[in-house]
Amino acid sequence: MEFADRFGATVDVSTTAAGVGLFLVFRRPWVDHAVFRRTVATAVGGPEYVQLDAPGGYLVVATAYETAQALRGHPMVDHVGGVTVDPARLPTPTVERLDETESYQ
């Protein structure tokens, strides 16, 4: 008798929004940040999944664990690690998206 049958359980292994976490992704020092940002954004599903963009060398992205693990093997990526954020300590976000042609000063 299988575990689910024995206890009357249902098992759902589909990935949902609950399977998404925040990950800190550091670029290698010699990689251009704009190229890094575009590459990572594409890998995680689009620029809307980039939660924080620090031109000094890292991004915080919202993505699935499996996607974050896959980023570890990318030649532009130096490190990927999980991040926990306490939303109560953050101010109400105001996001300004830069056009890809704009640069940081």
C-alpha positions as CSV (number, residue, x, y, z in Angstrom):
1,M,0.0,0.0,0.0
2,E,1.3,3.4,-1.0
3,F,1.7,6.2,1.6
4,A,-0.9,8.4,-0.2
5,D,-3.4,5.6,-0.3
6,R,-2.9,4.6,3.3
7,F,-3.5,8.0,4.7
8,G,-6.0,9.3,2.1
9,A,-3.5,12.0,1.0
10,T,-3.2,13.7,-2.3
11,V,0.2,14.6,-3.6
12,D,0.8,17.7,-5.8
13,V,4.3,18.2,-7.0
14,S,3.6,21.0,-9.5
15,T,5.5,24.2,-9.2
16,T,3.5,27.3,-8.1
17,A,4.2,30.8,-7.1
18,A,5.0,29.4,-3.6
19,G,8.0,27.7,-5.2
20,V,9.6,31.1,-6.0
21,G,12.3,32.6,-3.8
22,L,14.7,35.5,-3.8
23,F,18.3,34.9,-4.9
24,L,21.4,37.1,-4.8
25,V,23.3,36.7,-8.1
26,F,26.9,38.1,-8.2
27,R,28.6,38.7,-11.5
28,R,32.2,38.0,-12.2
29,P,34.3,41.2,-11.9
30,W,35.3,41.4,-15.5
31,V,31.7,41.1,-16.9
32,D,29.9,44.2,-18.1
33,H,27.0,44.8,-15.7
34,A,24.4,45.7,-18.4
35,V,25.1,42.5,-20.3
36,F,25.0,40.6,-17.0
37,R,21.6,42.1,-16.1
38,R,20.1,41.3,-19.5
39,T,21.4,37.7,-19.4
40,V,20.2,37.0,-15.9
41,A,16.8,38.7,-16.6
42,T,16.3,36.5,-19.6
43,A,17.3,33.4,-17.7
44,V,14.8,34.0,-14.9
45,G,11.8,34.9,-17.2
46,G,12.1,38.6,-17.8
47,P,13.1,42.0,-16.3
48,E,10.1,42.0,-14.0
49,Y,11.8,39.2,-12.0
50,V,14.8,41.4,-11.2
51,Q,13.9,42.8,-7.7
52,L,17.1,44.7,-7.1
53,D,19.8,45.9,-9.5
54,A,23.1,47.0,-8.0
55,P,25.5,48.2,-10.7
56,G,28.3,47.3,-8.3
57,G,28.0,43.7,-9.3
58,Y,24.9,41.9,-8.2
59,L,21.2,41.4,-8.7
60,V,18.4,40.1,-6.5
61,V,16.0,38.0,-8.5
62,A,12.7,36.2,-7.8
63,T,12.9,32.8,-9.4
64,A,12.5,29.0,-8.7
65,Y,15.2,27.2,-6.9
66,E,16.0,25.1,-10.0
67,T,16.5,28.2,-12.1
68,A,18.8,29.7,-9.5
69,Q,20.9,26.5,-9.4
70,A,21.2,26.6,-13.2
71,L,22.5,30.1,-13.1
72,R,25.5,28.8,-11.0
73,G,26.9,27.2,-14.1
74,H,26.8,30.4,-16.3
75,P,30.2,31.8,-17.1
76,M,29.1,35.4,-16.1
77,V,27.9,34.3,-12.7
78,D,30.3,34.2,-9.7
79,H,27.9,33.2,-6.9
80,V,24.2,32.5,-6.4
81,G,22.7,32.3,-2.9
82,G,19.3,32.5,-1.3
83,V,18.1,35.7,0.4
84,T,15.4,36.2,3.1
85,V,13.8,39.6,3.2
86,D,11.5,40.8,6.0
87,P,8.9,42.8,4.1
88,A,7.9,44.7,7.3
89,R,11.3,46.3,7.4
90,L,11.2,47.6,3.8
91,P,9.6,50.8,2.8
92,T,6.8,50.8,0.2
93,P,8.7,50.1,-3.0
94,T,9.0,52.7,-5.7
95,V,10.6,51.2,-8.8
96,E,12.1,53.1,-11.6
97,R,13.0,51.0,-14.6
98,L,15.8,52.1,-16.8
99,D,15.7,51.8,-20.5
100,E,18.4,49.4,-21.7
101,T,20.0,52.3,-23.6
102,E,20.4,54.4,-20.4
103,S,23.4,54.0,-18.2
104,Y,24.1,54.4,-14.5
105,Q,25.9,57.5,-13.4
